[in-house]
């Protein structure tokens, strides 16, 4: 474990880490994406007991991992070890929402979403439905 995460990750930590990873995937954390992460943590029942200060800790962990050669693999290892399988589709949905939050899906975000689908073994049909929902929620007028 790193100093940034002195105890095992909670399921909520894993969800936050994936959202941050999607936002950071193109090396540019956009305001719309950060607002989406914060609003998800503030509004969704899964985060009801989550300490919002952990967002900073998860951000540091993700940035630290992204600086390492196999950092993405390490991140997915942490996710698989600490996120219950019943929350895999939730994780993918939150990642899609962050990617779509600024109205533009960049190549790096699309590649990371593809990797998340693979690593979490998200069924193709379910993934398409989740992606369509994210697009619909983030369309501009």
ABEGO torsion letter per residue (X at the ends): XBAABABBBBAAAAAAAAAAAAAAAAGBBBAAAAAAAAAAAAABAAAAABBAAAAAAAAAAAAAAAABAAAAAAAAAAAAAABBAAAAAAAAAAAAAAAAAAGBBBAAAAAAAAAAAAAAGBBAAAAAAAAAAAAAAABBX
